[in-house]
Amino acid sequence: MKGVSKDNDLAVLQADLEAVVEWSDWNNMKLHQEKFEFLSHKAIDVRTEDQELLDHLPHMTEYLSYQTAAGLLESTDGARDLGINVRASLSWSTHIRIIWENDRKKVA
């Protein structure tokens, strides 16, 4: 997976987003652009005690912005898509917890 490392990368990603929206319009496939979210994977491999310190520092996601005709994409630390709960940290703990809670309700 390629990361965003230069200002030009931001423009390329914005152009790709616009191309996807244009393609979907051309093929009569409505995208709900007002539901789009911006999730950025934080490629940080550190010990747990260092993570708290890093959480207080500004991250690249605060400086990135993408938009569609519906407006600016909202930045988020997690999203649900096609039944999968994804976190910026790529941790499965949220997804597993939700599945476990749902199954526990069915058994009770």
N, C-alpha and C positions, 0 to 999 in steps of 0.2 A: 504494500500500500504506500502510495506516495504522499508525503507530508507537504504542508504549506510552508515554504521556507523563504520565498521572495514575494515582493508586492505583485509581481506579474502572475504568480500562482493564484492570487486572489481574483484577479481579472479573468483568468482562465476558468476558474471554478464558477464565477458568476456567469460567464458566457455559456458554460455547459448547462447551468440551471435554466437559463433563458432558452437554450436549444431544446431541452426536454419539454418545457412548457409549450413552446411553439410546435413541436412534433405532436404533442398530445392534442392541441387545438386542431391541427391539420387533420388528425385522424379521428376527430369527433370523440375524443376521450377526455371528459372533464376532470381536471385535477382540482381538488379543493385547496387552493393556494392559501386560504386563510388558516388552514390547519398545519401548514408546513412548520417544521421546527428545525433549529440549527443545533446539532449535537457534535461536539468536537472531542475526539479521543485524546485523552491526556496521556501521552507516552512517557510516564514517569515511573521508574522502577526504583523505589526507595524503601527504606525501613519504615514501619508504621509510625514511629515517633517523629520522623522527619515530615511525614505527610501533613500533620497538623500545621507545622510551620509553613509549608508550601501552600496550603489552602488560603493563607492570608496574603500571599503575594499575588500581584496582578498576573494573569495568564493571557495567553494570546487570544483566547475567545473574547476577552473584553475589548479587543481592538479590531476584531473581524466583524464584518457585517455583510449580509447578503439580502437581496430583496427580490420580490416578484411584483406583479401588478397589484397584488393584494396588500403590499407593504413590506416592511422590514421583517425578516425572519426572526422569531424569538429564540434567544439562546436558552438551552436547557441542559441540565446534567443527566437527564434520563428521558427516554421515550419508549412508547409501546407501538410496535408495528407488526402486523400479521400475527398477533398473539405472543410475540416475544418482547420481553422487557429488557431494554438495552440501557446500560449506564455508560457514562463517559470513561469510567475506569475499566470498562469491559468486564466487570465483575458479574457473575451469575447469581449472586446472593439475593438480590431483589426478585428476580424471576423465580428462583427456587422457593423463596418465602411465600410468594403469591400462590404458586401451585400447591404448596403444602397447606396453606390456609384454606384454599378452595376444596381440596380433597378432605381435609379435616371436617369441614362443614357438611360434606356429603355423608361422611361416616356417622356423624353425630345425630 
